[in-house]
């Protein structure tokens, strides 16, 4: 294996970012280890659980399946970019708290980013589509009802 480093320039949470990685490093690893953005959680590392979901050019992606070099020139958004600079929670974050949509919290960043993409794409999404899309991420603790209620409340706001 080669340990040649590739320079990646992108935007992360609205700020320019540059990091150097081996070609085999995932975006999740680069976000966590090179940029210190540990809100992107690694769960299954096979793209099944969704804990590592981030937005790449406004589309939700599994950061464990995306190579960091693929982020070249892209706009990446992570859970760390949701709250306002003064610490005010994003409406989705507040709704998750209000509707008890988190317990252990491990899956929460991935759900927040997936829900954000869904709401930005279609703020008037039908219930069946919302349920189907959110079911692509796994949660072992909440039973999903709080998550659905939280996203629904933001849709209706």
C-alpha positions, -999 to +999 in steps of 0.1 A: +000+000+000+011+035-007+011+061+020+010+090-006-010+118+008-037+137-012-046+172-003-083+178-001-099+213-002-135+216+006-159+236+028-170+221+061-199+238+079-194+269+058-157+273+064-128+264+041-110+232+051-079+216+038-065+183+050-042+156+036-052+120+036-042+086+021-065+077-007-081+049+013-093+071+043-130+077+046-147+110+049-158+100+084-123+093+095-110+126+081-139+146+097-132+130+131-095+126+131-082+154+109-108+181+116-118+171+151-155+169+142-164+139+164-202+144+160-200+122+130-203+088+146-190+055+132-215+027+139-214-002+115-188+011+091-207-007+063-232+021+054-262+003+070-268+022+103-267+058+092-249+071+123-222+087+101-247+106+078-235+140+067-245+163+039-223+165+009-234+192-015-268+191+003-273+153-002-272+129+027-243+105+024-228+078+046-195+092+055-181+057+062-186+048+026-173+081+010-136+084+005-122+117+019-106+125-015-142+125-030-149+156-009-126+177-030-144+209-039-176+199-020-196+215+007-198+192+037-222+198+066-220+180+099-240+181+130-215+205+145-227+231+119-264+230+130-265+252+161-261+289+157-227+305+167-242+317+200-252+281+208-289+284+200-301+250+188-313+245+153-351+239+152-344+202+145-321+199+175-347+216+197-375+194+184-354+162+191-351+174+227-387+184+230-401+152+216-376+129+235-362+117+201-329+106+216-319+083+243-283+071+241-277+097+214-254+077+192-276+078+162-289+113+167-263+132+146-271+110+116-308+114+121-305+151+124-285+154+092-308+131+073-339+150+085-323+183+076-317+171+040-353+158+038-368+191+051-346+212+028-356+190-002-393+189+005-406+207+036-442+194+029-432+157+026-460+132+030-460+111+061-453+078+043-423+092+025-410+107+058-413+073+076-397+055+047-367+079+044-361+080+082-362+042+084-329+042+064-311+051+097-311+027+126-319+035+162-318+008+189-333+030+217-362+052+208-386+031+188-387+060+162-419+076+174-401+105+191-379+110+160-410+110+137-428+134+160-397+157+161-394+159+123-431+162+119-432+192+143-405+210+123-424+203+091-455+219+106-437+249+120 
